[in-house]
Amino acid sequence: MKYEKFQEEDFIADDDFLQWVWYPDQQNELFWSRFLEEYPEKQNTVQRARERVLSLSEEEDVPGEVFSEIRDNIRKYTHAEPERKRRRLFGTAFIKYAAAAVILLGVAGGLLFFDGREQEKAPVQLVAGSGKAMLTLDNGEVIELSEETEYQSGGVQVKNRQLLYDRREAPSEALSYHYLTIPRGGKFTVALPDGTKVWLNSDSKLKYPVHFRSGQPREIELLYGEAYFEVSHSTEHDGDSFRVITGNQDVEVLGTQFNIRAYPEESEVYTTLSEGSIAVSNGEEHAVIMPGQQVITGKPGIPMRIKDTDTGYAAAWKNGLFVFEKETLGRMMDELSRWYDAEVVFEHPEKAAYRFSGELKRDEDIRLLLDNLEQTGEVGFEINGKTITIK
């Protein structure tokens, strides 16, 4: 396959790549998905190339001869595609004009060098998050982790973008603990010593023992943030249950899959069950929930609430999606700001209560999402550095 040896500039100069970025359809989505599965080492290169193409600006200073030289190369886009495409998102039609000039201006702005000299590239102010975390060992040492990190020491290793632990029983002495901290704009996955797998979302922190002790619950603590758990069944551990402590909430399971959302700025903890069953306690109440249910735990003294829910919605972030269902703009922007590491300012605070629905990939340029919201006519956006102002 010709793309195996491609670098960023090669992708950006490729017609089929541009077609996929600007006009995704079922056929090219399938092709590039299979390519990335076959060549996972190209994921970062492809992502950077996508971000550079999506950041094209219509304000570049493009020499006329450069415009003419490139125009013929992409003319097929304007003839092969309808004059405009519609993508239904956030309850309104998002219109993407097949404007050759937008592509041309961006390319001549520094992505490709057609006139013999490097043009200034438009800066990318906000980019989607990536795999990164900080691992704090029991001796206080801090190790920065990324998608490229290679590390192995004392039964701990980073492999295939995951943090892995040897499955050994704890010694008789006191347990030692590690902390995995995910910054804003980050995500990471850890396979605990018992085989339980945990996906951590942006701005989250997990505390767990380096080894679990037989005959005792396998206990960990989600100090804050959001995590999806795929728990190794108790039958593989002589019946030892698995417990997750989050603030005043205690979740106990035998083997199941569930999501916990517990951000400090939110007054409630949301626990959503995908498979199996879990017992949830807040020190005053105790409830057992089944798949498709969500338990909401508030501050001490506030009764727990249980409701039916779409589990795919709660776990969408783990699968690389933003999914909003009649969500307030305030909460939407909270999620986006964590992933894109941005600050959000509302000029009119009442607009934080506006509600929208929709679904977008988490690797999309945030400006595409904001453009969709602006098409409703309800809100406007301005990006300055890492600050998003909502008008």
N, C-alpha and C positions, 0 to 999 in steps of 0.2 A: 504494500500500500504506500502510495507516494507521500502521505502525510507523516510517516514514521519518523522522518528526519527533519521535519519542518520546525523552524523557530518562529518567534512571534511575527517578525516581518513577513515571513513566508505565508503564514495563515492570513494575515491582513491583506496580502496581495492576491489571494486566491479567490476567484469568482464564486466557487461553490461555498466557500466559507462565508463570504459576505452575504450570499443568498440565504444561508442558514441563520445568520445573526439578524438580518433585517427582515426576512420573510420566512420565519419558521413554519414548516408544515409537517404533516405526519411522516412523509418520506425522508426529508432531510433530518428531522429529529431522530428517527430510527437509525439512520446512517451514523450520525455523530455520536449517538449513545453507544452504539456497538464499537465504534472506533475507540472511545474512551475506556470502554470495558477491556478491549484488547490491548490498549497501550495506556495503562493508568498513569505511567510516568509523564504523560503529556497533559494531564489535567490542569496543572498550574499554568503551563504555557498557553493552552487553549483559553483558559479563563482570563489570563492577562490580555490576550489578543482580543477577546470579546469585549472586555472592559474598555480597551482603547478604541475599538470601533464604535461602541455605544456612547462614548464620551465625545463624539464628533461635534464640533461647534459650527453653527452657521455664521459666526462672527469672524472667521479666519480671513486673513488678507491673502487672496489667491490670485496669482498672476494669470492674465487671460490665456496665455499660451499653455499654461499647465492645465487650466480648465478644459481647453479644447483637446489636449492630448489624452486626458483621462476619460472624457465624456463618451467616446466611442466604446471604450472598454466595458462600461456598465450600462450602455444604452439598452441592452437586452432586458435589464430589470424593468425599465419603464414600459417596454412593449410586452414583456411576458407576464407582468403583474397588472392587475386592475389599477385604475388611477388612484384608488385608495383602498385600504383594507380596514376592516372593522374587527375589533376584538372586544367582546362583551366582558367588561370588568366593572366592578363597583356600581352596578346598576345603570351604567350609561355606555354609550358606544365610544370606544376609543378609536380615533381615525388616524391611521398612519399613511400619510401621503407618500407615494413612490417618487420622491423628489431626488433626482440625481444630484442636484447641487449640494444637498446636505452631505452625501457621501463624498463627493468630489472635494468639497471644501475641507472636510476633515482629513482626507488622505493627503491633500497637498499641505495640510497644516503640520506635517511632521511624521505621519505614520509611514509614508513612502516618500522616496526622494527622486522625483521625476525630473527636477530641473537642475540636478547636479549639486545641490547644496541642501543641507539639513534645515528644514523649516522648524520654527518653534512649535512644540506640541502643547495642546491645551491641557492644563493640569487637571488631574482627576481628584476632585475634592473629597468625595465620599465614595467608598468602595464597599462591596459586600464583605462580610466576615469570612474567616477561614479557620482551619484547624490550628489552634494555638492554646496553650495553657501554661501554668506554672505548677510544678510539683514540689511540695515542701516535704523533705524527709524528716524522720524522727530526730535527727541530729541538728535540725535547723537549716541544713543546706537546701538551697532553692535551685531547681533545674528548669530552665525555659524549654518548653516543648513546642514543636511546630510540625507541619506535615512532612518536613524534610529531616526531622530529628532522628538520629540513630543513637540508642543508649542501651546499655546493659550492665547491671551491677547488683549483686546480692539478691538474685531471684527476681529482679525488676528489669523489664526491658520495654523499649518502644519499637514496635514492628507493625508495618502496614497501617500506619496512622492510628495505632491503638496503644494504650498503656497496658501492659500485661504483667501479671503476677504468677509466680509458681504456685501450684496447688499443693501446699504443704501444711500440715497441722502446726499450730502455734506451740512453741516451747512452753515449759511450765511457768517461766517467769512472767512478769507483767507484760501485757500487750503493748506493742509500739504502734504508732499511728502515722499515716501519711495524710496530707491535705492536697487536693487537686483543685486549683483555682482557675476559673475560666474568665478572662477579661471581657470587657465589652468588645464586640467584633470578633469573638472567638467561639469555638466549640471543640469538644474532644470526647473520646470514648475510652472507657477503662474496663478491662476484664478483671474483676476482683479475684482474690485467692480461691474462692469457692466456685468460680466459673460464672458467677452472675455478671451480666454485662450492663453497663450504665452509660447512657448517652447524656452528656451535659450541655446545656444551652448557654448562650452568652450570659455573662455577669452572674456566675453560679460558683458555689464552693461546696465540696464534698469532703467529709472526714471519714476515714475507714481504717481498720487494722491491717497490718501487713500480713497477718495470718489470723484465721479464725480458730477458736478453741472448741474441740469436740465436747458435746454434752451441754453446750450453752447456745443461746440464740446468736445468730450471725448478725450482729448489730452494727449499723453505720449511721451517719448523721448528715442530712442535707442541711447545711448551715444557712444557705439562702440560694435563691435562683430556681432553676427548672431542670428536672432530670427525668429520663424515661428508663425504667428498670425492666430487664428481662432476667428473672430470678431463677437460679439453679434450684431444682426441686429438692425438698427436704428428704426425699427417699434416697438421694445420693449422699446425704450427710447424716445418716442414722437418725433421721427424724428431726434434726435441728431446724427450727424455724428461722425466718429471715425478718429482720426488723429495720424500719427506717424511721428515725426520729427527726422531726421538723418542728422546731419551736415547741409548742405545747401539744403537738399531734404525734401519735405513735401509730405506725402502720405495721401490722404483722401478717406475714404470708407464709405459705408452704412452698409455692412455686407458681409464678404467674407473670403477667406483663401489665405494667401500669405507669402512669405519668403523675408526677407531683410538681405543682407550680407554687412557689413560695417566695415571691420577691418582697423585699422589705417595704417598698413603697405601696404595696397592695395590702389591704387590711385582712385578707382572707387567704387560706391555703386551699388549693383546688387539687383533689386527688381523683384521677379518672382511671377506671379499670378496663383493660382491653381483653384479658383472658384470665380464667381462674376465679378466685375470690380472695378478698382481703378483709381483715378486721381493722377498723379504725377507731382510735380512742383519743379523747382530748382531756382525760383525767376526770371528767364528770359524766361523759356519755360513752357508749360503746355501740358500734354499728358494724354489720357485715354487709358489704355491697357485692353485687354481681356484675358480670360484663355488661357494658353499655350504661353503667351508672357512674355518677360523680358525687363525691361527698365534699361539702364545703365547710371548712372549719374556721371559725372566727376567733376573736380574742376570748380569754377566759370569761365564762359567764354567759356567752352567747351560744345558743343551741346549734348543734350541727344540722346541716340541711343535706338531703339526698335528692338527686334528680336524675332523670334519664337524659342521656346526651349522646352525641355522635363522637365516638372515640377517635375517629380519624381526624376530627377537628383539633382535639387536644394534642395529638401526636404528630400533627402535620410538620412541625418544625424539624422533628427528627428525620423526616423523609424529604427534607429540602424544600419545603413549601411554606408560604404565608397563606393561611386560610382564615378569612374573617367572615363571620355570619352575623349580620346586624350588630356589628361591633362599634363601640364609640370611637370617635377619631382620637380621643385622648389615649385610650388603651392601644389603639393601632400604632400611634406614634411612639408609645413606650416600647413596644416590641421592635419597631423599626430602628429606633435610636440605639437600642442595645446591639443589634446586629451590624448596623452601619457605623457605630461609635459616633453618634451625632448628638448635638444638643437641640432641643425643640423649644421654640418660643411661640406662644399663642398671642397674637395682637388682640384678639377678641376671645377671652376665656370661655365664653358660652359656646363657641364652636367645638370645644373639646367633647361636648355631649352629642354632636351630630353622629348619626350611625350610617355605616356603609357595609356592603358585603362584597366578597370577591376572593380570588385565588391567584397567587403569583409565585413564581419560583424565587427562592432566596438568593440565587446568583444573578438576578436581574439588576440592572442599574436602577438605583432608587429613583432617578429622575423619570424613568418610564412609569413607575407606579404613581408618582406625584402628578404626572401629566394626566393619568387616568382620573385621578380625583378632581383635578381642575376642570375636566370636561363636564362634571356635574353642574358647574356654575355656582356651587355652594362655597367653595374655598379657593384660595390662591396660595402659592408657595414661592418663597425666595430662599436660595441657598447662598450662604456667604461663608466660605471656609467649611467648618464642620457644624455650622449653625443653620438649622432649618426654621425659617420664620413662616408662620401660618397666618395669612391675612383674611 
